[in-house]
Amino acid sequence: MLPTDAEMQSFAQEMYEFCPDIVEQGTESIEELVEEIKKTKKLFLWWD
């Protein structure tokens, strides 16, 4: 079963809170993070 849009948004928000660099130095918005995860089926985390 695939996650709903609301679940994806919630997941992306949680990942941003855990690792803000994925948005601040990566996708630049949580909405773009959601799209990136949907497109690639991957999530990359890093901290500087």
BAPARO-68389 format. One record per atom (N, C-alpha, C, O): atom name; residue in one letter; chain; x, y, z; residue number from 1. Coordinates in steps of 0.001 Angstrom, whole numbers, plus 500000, padded with zeros to 6 digits. Layout:
% residues N
+------+------+------+--------+--------+--------+-----+
: site : code : unit :     xx :     yy :     zz : pos :
+------+------+------+--------+--------+--------+-----+
:   CA :    A :    A :      X :      Y :      Z : NUM :
...
+------+------+------+--------+--------+--------+-----+
***
This chain:
% residues 48
+------+------+------+--------+--------+--------+-----+
: site : code : unit :     xx :     yy :     zz : pos :
+------+------+------+--------+--------+--------+-----+
:    N :    M :    A : 500837 : 498830 : 500000 :   1 :
:   CA :    M :    A : 500000 : 500000 : 500000 :   1 :
:    C :    M :    A : 500892 : 501247 : 500000 :   1 :
:    O :    M :    A : 501819 : 501355 : 500803 :   1 :
:    N :    L :    A : 500610 : 502156 : 499120 :   2 :
:   CA :    L :    A : 501373 : 503390 : 499028 :   2 :
:    C :    L :    A : 500876 : 504409 : 500050 :   2 :
:    O :    L :    A : 499691 : 504433 : 500382 :   2 :
:    N :    P :    A : 501782 : 505250 : 500548 :   3 :
:   CA :    P :    A : 501347 : 506269 : 501505 :   3 :
:    C :    P :    A : 500474 : 507327 : 500831 :   3 :
:    O :    P :    A : 500613 : 507604 : 499640 :   3 :
:    N :    T :    A : 499584 : 507904 : 501610 :   4 :
:   CA :    T :    A : 498744 : 508986 : 501101 :   4 :
:    C :    T :    A : 499580 : 510267 : 501019 :   4 :
:    O :    T :    A : 500682 : 510334 : 501565 :   4 :
:    N :    D :    A : 499052 : 511270 : 500338 :   5 :
:   CA :    D :    A : 499749 : 512554 : 500258 :   5 :
:    C :    D :    A : 499960 : 513150 : 501645 :   5 :
:    O :    D :    A : 501019 : 513709 : 501928 :   5 :
:    N :    A :    A : 498963 : 513032 : 502502 :   6 :
:   CA :    A :    A : 499079 : 513558 : 503864 :   6 :
:    C :    A :    A : 500169 : 512820 : 504644 :   6 :
:    O :    A :    A : 500916 : 513437 : 505404 :   6 :
:    N :    E :    A : 500258 : 511514 : 504458 :   7 :
:   CA :    E :    A : 501300 : 510733 : 505129 :   7 :
:    C :    E :    A : 502684 : 511118 : 504613 :   7 :
:    O :    E :    A : 503631 : 511225 : 505392 :   7 :
:    N :    M :    A : 502799 : 511325 : 503316 :   8 :
:   CA :    M :    A : 504081 : 511738 : 502736 :   8 :
:    C :    M :    A : 504485 : 513113 : 503254 :   8 :
:    O :    M :    A : 505654 : 513340 : 503568 :   8 :
:    N :    Q :    A : 503539 : 514018 : 503344 :   9 :
:   CA :    Q :    A : 503812 : 515365 : 503851 :   9 :
:    C :    Q :    A : 504271 : 515292 : 505308 :   9 :
:    O :    Q :    A : 505224 : 515968 : 505696 :   9 :
:    N :    S :    A : 503601 : 514482 : 506104 :  10 :
:   CA :    S :    A : 503961 : 514311 : 507507 :  10 :
:    C :    S :    A : 505351 : 513687 : 507640 :  10 :
:    O :    S :    A : 506152 : 514127 : 508465 :  10 :
:    N :    F :    A : 505635 : 512676 : 506839 :  11 :
:   CA :    F :    A : 506944 : 512022 : 506858 :  11 :
:    C :    F :    A : 508039 : 513017 : 506490 :  11 :
:    O :    F :    A : 509066 : 513085 : 507166 :  11 :
:    N :    A :    A : 507831 : 513784 : 505434 :  12 :
:   CA :    A :    A : 508824 : 514761 : 504998 :  12 :
:    C :    A :    A : 509059 : 515815 : 506081 :  12 :
:    O :    A :    A : 510198 : 516226 : 506305 :  12 :
:    N :    Q :    A : 508019 : 516245 : 506740 :  13 :
:   CA :    Q :    A : 508151 : 517217 : 507833 :  13 :
:    C :    Q :    A : 508984 : 516628 : 508968 :  13 :
:    O :    Q :    A : 509847 : 517310 : 509522 :  13 :
:    N :    E :    A : 508733 : 515376 : 509316 :  14 :
:   CA :    E :    A : 509508 : 514712 : 510366 :  14 :
:    C :    E :    A : 510972 : 514581 : 509966 :  14 :
:    O :    E :    A : 511858 : 514793 : 510794 :  14 :
:    N :    M :    A : 511236 : 514237 : 508718 :  15 :
:   CA :    M :    A : 512613 : 514107 : 508248 :  15 :
:    C :    M :    A : 513317 : 515458 : 508252 :  15 :
:    O :    M :    A : 514505 : 515538 : 508566 :  15 :
:    N :    Y :    A : 512598 : 516514 : 507908 :  16 :
:   CA :    Y :    A : 513161 : 517863 : 507960 :  16 :
:    C :    Y :    A : 513517 : 518242 : 509393 :  16 :
:    O :    Y :    A : 514576 : 518823 : 509632 :  16 :
:    N :    E :    A : 512661 : 517927 : 510334 :  17 :
:   CA :    E :    A : 512939 : 518228 : 511740 :  17 :
:    C :    E :    A : 514137 : 517434 : 512249 :  17 :
:    O :    E :    A : 514907 : 517933 : 513070 :  17 :
:    N :    F :    A : 514301 : 516201 : 511769 :  18 :
:   CA :    F :    A : 515409 : 515339 : 512160 :  18 :
:    C :    F :    A : 516713 : 515761 : 511486 :  18 :
:    O :    F :    A : 517778 : 515725 : 512103 :  18 :
:    N :    C :    A : 516625 : 516159 : 510227 :  19 :
:   CA :    C :    A : 517806 : 516496 : 509426 :  19 :
:    C :    C :    A : 517481 : 517701 : 508535 :  19 :
:    O :    C :    A : 517184 : 517520 : 507354 :  19 :
:    N :    P :    A : 517532 : 518921 : 509072 :  20 :
:   CA :    P :    A : 517120 : 520094 : 508308 :  20 :
:    C :    P :    A : 517949 : 520350 : 507051 :  20 :
:    O :    P :    A : 517471 : 521016 : 506132 :  20 :
:    N :    D :    A : 519175 : 519840 : 506988 :  21 :
:   CA :    D :    A : 520000 : 520065 : 505800 :  21 :
:    C :    D :    A : 519375 : 519504 : 504524 :  21 :
:    O :    D :    A : 519655 : 520010 : 503437 :  21 :
:    N :    I :    A : 518537 : 518472 : 504628 :  22 :
:   CA :    I :    A : 517952 : 517902 : 503413 :  22 :
:    C :    I :    A : 517065 : 518895 : 502688 :  22 :
:    O :    I :    A : 516882 : 518806 : 501474 :  22 :
:    N :    V :    A : 516512 : 519845 : 503436 :  23 :
:   CA :    V :    A : 515704 : 520901 : 502815 :  23 :
:    C :    V :    A : 516545 : 522165 : 502647 :  23 :
:    O :    V :    A : 516588 : 522737 : 501557 :  23 :
:    N :    E :    A : 517209 : 522602 : 503703 :  24 :
:   CA :    E :    A : 517931 : 523868 : 503677 :  24 :
:    C :    E :    A : 519096 : 523871 : 502693 :  24 :
:    O :    E :    A : 519414 : 524915 : 502123 :  24 :
:    N :    Q :    A : 519738 : 522723 : 502481 :  25 :
:   CA :    Q :    A : 520850 : 522632 : 501539 :  25 :
:    C :    Q :    A : 520523 : 521720 : 500362 :  25 :
:    O :    Q :    A : 521381 : 521443 : 499523 :  25 :
:    N :    G :    A : 519295 : 521262 : 500307 :  26 :
:   CA :    G :    A : 518922 : 520316 : 499255 :  26 :
:    C :    G :    A : 517730 : 520782 : 498452 :  26 :
:    O :    G :    A : 517866 : 521584 : 497529 :  26 :
:    N :    T :    A : 516567 : 520281 : 498804 :  27 :
:   CA :    T :    A : 515372 : 520516 : 497988 :  27 :
:    C :    T :    A : 514790 : 521912 : 498125 :  27 :
:    O :    T :    A : 514013 : 522336 : 497270 :  27 :
:    N :    E :    A : 515146 : 522639 : 499179 :  28 :
:   CA :    E :    A : 514722 : 524013 : 499445 :  28 :
:    C :    E :    A : 513277 : 524166 : 499911 :  28 :
:    O :    E :    A : 512875 : 525268 : 500284 :  28 :
:    N :    S :    A : 512489 : 523099 : 499902 :  29 :
:   CA :    S :    A : 511139 : 523144 : 500474 :  29 :
:    C :    S :    A : 510705 : 521724 : 500815 :  29 :
:    O :    S :    A : 511177 : 520754 : 500222 :  29 :
:    N :    I :    A : 509812 : 521623 : 501764 :  30 :
:   CA :    I :    A : 509294 : 520313 : 502151 :  30 :
:    C :    I :    A : 508483 : 519716 : 501010 :  30 :
:    O :    I :    A : 508515 : 518505 : 500793 :  30 :
:    N :    E :    A : 507759 : 520554 : 500281 :  31 :
:   CA :    E :    A : 506969 : 520067 : 499145 :  31 :
:    C :    E :    A : 507876 : 519442 : 498083 :  31 :
:    O :    E :    A : 507542 : 518406 : 497509 :  31 :
:    N :    E :    A : 509020 : 520074 : 497826 :  32 :
:   CA :    E :    A : 509971 : 519507 : 496861 :  32 :
:    C :    E :    A : 510603 : 518229 : 497400 :  32 :
:    O :    E :    A : 510907 : 517317 : 496631 :  32 :
:    N :    L :    A : 510802 : 518155 : 498709 :  33 :
:   CA :    L :    A : 511312 : 516923 : 499310 :  33 :
:    C :    L :    A : 510340 : 515781 : 499072 :  33 :
:    O :    L :    A : 510754 : 514675 : 498725 :  33 :
:    N :    V :    A : 509052 : 516039 : 499255 :  34 :
:   CA :    V :    A : 508026 : 515023 : 498992 :  34 :
:    C :    V :    A : 508126 : 514551 : 497546 :  34 :
:    O :    V :    A : 508116 : 513349 : 497283 :  34 :
:    N :    E :    A : 508223 : 515485 : 496615 :  35 :
:   CA :    E :    A : 508296 : 515122 : 495196 :  35 :
:    C :    E :    A : 509556 : 514321 : 494891 :  35 :
:    O :    E :    A : 509513 : 513368 : 494113 :  35 :
:    N :    E :    A : 510669 : 514698 : 495496 :  36 :
:   CA :    E :    A : 511930 : 513982 : 495288 :  36 :
:    C :    E :    A : 511831 : 512541 : 495797 :  36 :
:    O :    E :    A : 512287 : 511612 : 495131 :  36 :
:    N :    I :    A : 511239 : 512360 : 496968 :  37 :
:   CA :    I :    A : 511073 : 511009 : 497517 :  37 :
:    C :    I :    A : 510166 : 510184 : 496611 :  37 :
:    O :    I :    A : 510460 : 509023 : 496329 :  37 :
:    N :    K :    A : 509078 : 510770 : 496162 :  38 :
:   CA :    K :    A : 508163 : 510051 : 495265 :  38 :
:    C :    K :    A : 508863 : 509653 : 493969 :  38 :
:    O :    K :    A : 508687 : 508539 : 493476 :  38 :
:    N :    K :    A : 509655 : 510566 : 493425 :  39 :
:   CA :    K :    A : 510323 : 510336 : 492139 :  39 :
:    C :    K :    A : 511426 : 509282 : 492247 :  39 :
:    O :    K :    A : 511498 : 508365 : 491428 :  39 :
:    N :    T :    A : 512287 : 509417 : 493264 :  40 :
:   CA :    T :    A : 513461 : 508551 : 493352 :  40 :
:    C :    T :    A : 513266 : 507318 : 494222 :  40 :
:    O :    T :    A : 514019 : 506349 : 494122 :  40 :
:    N :    K :    A : 512236 : 507365 : 495087 :  41 :
:   CA :    K :    A : 512009 : 506280 : 496058 :  41 :
:    C :    K :    A : 513184 : 506147 : 497024 :  41 :
:    O :    K :    A : 513436 : 505072 : 497567 :  41 :
:    N :    K :    A : 513908 : 507271 : 497232 :  42 :
:   CA :    K :    A : 515069 : 507283 : 498121 :  42 :
:    C :    K :    A : 515029 : 508519 : 499003 :  42 :
:    O :    K :    A : 514376 : 509514 : 498686 :  42 :
:    N :    L :    A : 515746 : 508430 : 500120 :  43 :
:   CA :    L :    A : 515891 : 509558 : 501024 :  43 :
:    C :    L :    A : 517343 : 509597 : 501472 :  43 :
:    O :    L :    A : 517861 : 508617 : 502007 :  43 :
:    N :    F :    A : 517988 : 510717 : 501257 :  44 :
:   CA :    F :    A : 519372 : 510890 : 501672 :  44 :
:    C :    F :    A : 519411 : 511862 : 502841 :  44 :
:    O :    F :    A : 518774 : 512915 : 502805 :  44 :
:    N :    L :    A : 520162 : 511503 : 503879 :  45 :
:   CA :    L :    A : 520318 : 512352 : 505058 :  45 :
:    C :    L :    A : 521788 : 512711 : 505213 :  45 :
:    O :    L :    A : 522666 : 511882 : 504972 :  45 :
:    N :    W :    A : 522055 : 513952 : 505619 :  46 :
:   CA :    W :    A : 523413 : 514346 : 505928 :  46 :
:    C :    W :    A : 523381 : 515527 : 506887 :  46 :
:    O :    W :    A : 522401 : 516267 : 506971 :  46 :
:    N :    W :    A : 524482 : 515675 : 507602 :  47 :
:   CA :    W :    A : 524634 : 516785 : 508536 :  47 :
:    C :    W :    A : 526001 : 517392 : 508306 :  47 :
:    O :    W :    A : 526990 : 516677 : 508139 :  47 :
:    N :    D :    A : 526053 : 518704 : 508299 :  48 :
:   CA :    D :    A : 527340 : 519406 : 508153 :  48 :
:    C :    D :    A : 527706 : 520073 : 509453 :  48 :
:    O :    D :    A : 528752 : 520715 : 509545 :  48 :
+------+------+------+--------+--------+--------+-----+
***
